[in-house]
């Protein structure tokens, strides 16, 4: 019997602009990269692969688990850069589907003290996923994400004992058709609800820069801030949602505001 360690396993760490293809794995030029805490946060600046209209970008160095919902790290991830000089911005049509792919390795520690590392290209930790957009104005590279955010996706339970994204290769997000055109930070989070202990939920968060195209005139909302959108005491963050024992996952209601679907 073995149990996984938690630092970087199966975190959403890559983004594609069209989900009809599978991801390749050069560094992503669109992400505000999370890096090991022993390094300075850096940006990936590489050429996007354009293969018959499929944008294929891939993993950051590491995506660290975040526990503190009151920290600014909850915005774009632990160790991520605050602003984005040199990061490219992905053009996306309103209505398109965008995906953050899992990529990395798992470190398994067995009960007998032995360990092993496994390559992993699926979302390993169990739990829900959500996505938000934040209007960035004209200078997205300088935008720190301290403005308003609105939720566009919640991916919850498949049934009472299983989450939809368990063992999935990616978290897929549809940009609402009526999203007003402009530049946005796209924030994706995966919550690992490992047990019902207070302050034990792990947030794997990442952000990408996108430029939404189209003629949408919707009025997104409600708006929230990060930090500020979540509270440690709300049931979605701290409750009886132990993935390994819960039999009522379909009753789970996502943290934060309701989804704006356009």
C-alpha positions in Angstrom: 0.0 0.0 0.0 1.3 3.5 -0.8 0.3 7.1 -0.4 1.3 10.0 -2.6 3.2 13.0 -1.4 1.6 16.3 -2.2 4.0 19.0 -3.5 3.5 19.1 -7.3 1.6 16.0 -8.4 -0.9 16.1 -11.2 -1.3 19.9 -11.0 -2.8 21.7 -14.0 0.3 23.2 -15.7 -0.2 23.5 -19.4 -2.7 25.2 -21.7 -3.9 24.7 -25.2 -6.1 27.0 -27.3 -8.0 24.2 -29.0 -8.7 20.9 -27.4 -9.0 18.9 -30.5 -5.3 17.9 -30.3 -3.2 16.4 -27.5 -0.5 18.5 -25.8 3.2 18.5 -26.6 5.6 19.6 -23.9 7.7 22.6 -24.7 7.6 25.3 -21.9 4.5 27.5 -22.0 4.9 31.1 -23.2 1.5 32.1 -21.9 1.8 31.3 -18.3 2.8 33.1 -15.1 5.1 30.3 -14.1 5.3 28.6 -10.7 8.8 27.6 -9.8 10.5 25.7 -6.9 10.8 27.9 -3.9 14.5 27.7 -4.0 14.5 29.6 -7.3 13.4 33.0 -8.4 10.1 33.0 -10.2 10.7 33.0 -14.0 8.8 33.2 -17.2 8.8 30.8 -20.0 9.4 32.6 -23.3 9.3 30.1 -26.2 7.5 29.7 -29.5 4.0 28.4 -29.6 3.4 25.4 -31.7 0.6 25.9 -34.3 -0.4 22.6 -35.7 -3.5 22.8 -37.9 -5.0 25.4 -35.6 -4.2 23.6 -32.4 -2.2 25.6 -29.9 0.0 23.3 -27.9 1.9 24.5 -25.0 3.1 22.7 -21.9 4.4 22.4 -18.4 5.8 25.0 -16.0 8.7 23.8 -13.8 6.5 23.2 -10.8 3.1 24.0 -9.4 3.2 24.2 -5.6 0.2 23.4 -3.4 -1.3 26.5 -1.7 -3.2 26.2 1.6 -3.7 29.8 2.6 -6.8 31.3 1.0 -5.9 34.7 2.5 -2.5 34.9 0.8 -1.9 36.6 -2.5 -0.5 33.3 -3.7 -4.1 32.1 -4.0 -4.4 34.4 -7.0 -2.0 32.7 -9.5 -0.2 30.1 -7.5 2.6 29.7 -5.0 5.8 30.9 -6.5 4.2 32.4 -9.6 5.4 35.8 -10.8 3.1 38.7 -10.0 3.2 40.5 -13.4 4.1 39.1 -16.8 6.8 41.0 -18.7 7.8 38.8 -21.7 4.9 36.4 -21.4 3.0 35.9 -24.6 -0.8 36.4 -24.7 -2.9 33.7 -26.3 -5.7 34.8 -28.7 -8.9 33.0 -28.0 -12.3 33.4 -29.6 -15.2 33.8 -27.2 -16.9 30.4 -27.1 -13.6 28.5 -27.6 -12.5 25.7 -25.2 -9.1 26.1 -23.5 -7.3 23.4 -21.5 -4.7 23.3 -18.7 -2.9 20.0 -19.0 -1.3 18.0 -16.1 2.3 17.2 -16.5 5.0 16.2 -14.1 6.0 13.4 -11.9 4.7 11.7 -8.7 6.8 10.8 -5.8 5.4 7.8 -4.0 6.4 7.0 -0.4 5.4 3.4 0.6 4.5 2.4 4.1 7.7 0.3 4.3 9.8 3.4 3.8 10.7 2.7 0.2 9.9 5.3 -2.5 9.5 5.6 -6.2 9.0 8.3 -8.8 6.5 8.0 -11.6 5.9 10.2 -14.6 2.4 11.4 -14.7 0.3 13.1 -17.3 -3.1 12.9 -15.5 -4.6 14.9 -12.7 -3.7 12.7 -9.7 -5.2 14.4 -6.7 -8.9 14.1 -6.2 -11.3 17.1 -6.1 -13.1 19.7 -8.0 -11.8 22.4 -10.4 -12.8 25.9 -11.2 -11.8 28.7 -13.6 -12.0 32.5 -13.4 -11.3 35.5 -15.7 -10.1 38.9 -14.7 -10.2 41.9 -17.1 -6.6 43.1 -17.4 -6.9 46.3 -19.4 -4.6 47.2 -22.2 -1.3 46.4 -20.5 -1.8 42.7 -19.5 1.9 42.2 -18.8 1.8 44.8 -16.0 -1.5 43.5 -14.5 -1.0 41.8 -11.2 -4.5 40.2 -10.9 -5.5 42.5 -8.0 -8.7 43.6 -9.8 -12.1 41.8 -10.2 -12.5 38.2 -11.1 -15.6 36.3 -12.3 -16.1 32.5 -12.3 -16.7 30.8 -15.7 -16.3 27.1 -14.8 -17.0 24.7 -12.0 -16.2 21.0 -12.5 -17.6 19.0 -9.6 -18.6 15.4 -9.0 -19.4 12.8 -11.6 -21.3 10.8 -9.0 -21.4 10.4 -5.2 -18.0 8.9 -5.0 -16.0 10.3 -7.9 -14.9 13.7 -9.2 -15.2 14.4 -12.9 -11.5 15.3 -13.4 -10.1 12.2 -11.5 -7.3 10.8 -13.7 -8.2 13.3 -16.5 -5.4 14.7 -18.6 -6.6 18.2 -18.4 -9.0 20.8 -17.0 -11.1 22.1 -19.9 -12.6 25.6 -19.8 -15.0 27.2 -22.2 -14.8 31.0 -22.6 -18.4 32.2 -22.5 -19.7 33.2 -25.9 -20.8 36.7 -24.7 -17.5 37.5 -22.9 -16.6 41.1 -23.8 -13.5 41.2 -26.0 -10.3 42.2 -24.4 -7.3 40.9 -22.5 -7.8 38.7 -19.4 -5.9 36.7 -16.9 -7.4 33.2 -17.0 -7.1 31.5 -13.6 -7.6 27.7 -13.1 -7.6 26.0 -9.8 -7.8 22.4 -8.7 -8.7 21.7 -5.1 -7.4 18.6 -3.4 -9.9 17.8 -0.7 -7.8 15.2 1.0 -9.6 15.0 4.3 -12.0 16.9 6.5 -9.4 18.5 8.7 -9.3 22.3 9.1 -7.0 24.1 6.6 -6.0 20.9 4.9 -7.3 21.6 1.4 -4.6 22.0 -1.2 -5.1 24.5 -4.0 -3.2 24.0 -7.2 -3.5 27.3 -9.1 -2.1 28.6 -12.4 -2.8 31.6 -14.6 -2.4 32.3 -18.3 -2.7 35.5 -20.3 -5.4 35.5 -23.0 -6.9 37.9 -25.5 -10.6 37.2 -26.1 -11.8 38.0 -29.6 -15.4 38.5 -30.6 -18.4 40.8 -30.3 -19.6 39.7 -26.8 -21.6 42.3 -24.8 -22.3 40.3 -21.8 -22.1 41.7 -18.2 -19.9 39.2 -16.3 -20.5 38.8 -12.6 -20.7 38.6 -9.6 -17.2 39.9 -9.1 -14.7 38.8 -6.4 -11.1 39.4 -5.4 -8.2 37.1 -4.8 -7.6 36.9 -1.9 -11.0 37.5 -0.6 -13.2 35.2 -2.6 -12.8 32.2 -0.2 -13.0 31.7 3.5 -11.4 28.8 5.4 -14.6 28.1 7.2 -16.9 27.7 4.2 -18.1 24.1 3.6 -16.5 24.0 0.1 -13.1 24.6 1.5 -13.5 22.8 4.9 -16.1 20.2 5.2 -16.9 16.5 5.1 -15.5 16.0 1.6 -12.8 13.4 2.2 -12.4 12.0 -1.3 -11.5 8.5 0.0 -14.6 8.1 2.2 -17.3 10.5 1.1 -20.5 9.1 -0.4 -22.2 12.4 -1.1 -19.9 14.3 -3.5 -22.8 15.3 -5.8 -23.9 17.6 -2.9 -20.7 19.6 -3.1 -21.2 23.3 -4.0 -18.1 25.0 -5.3 -16.3 27.7 -3.3 -16.8 31.3 -4.3 -19.4 33.0 -6.5 -21.8 31.3 -8.9 -20.6 30.6 -12.5 -21.2 33.3 -15.1 -22.0 31.4 -18.3 -22.6 34.4 -20.5 
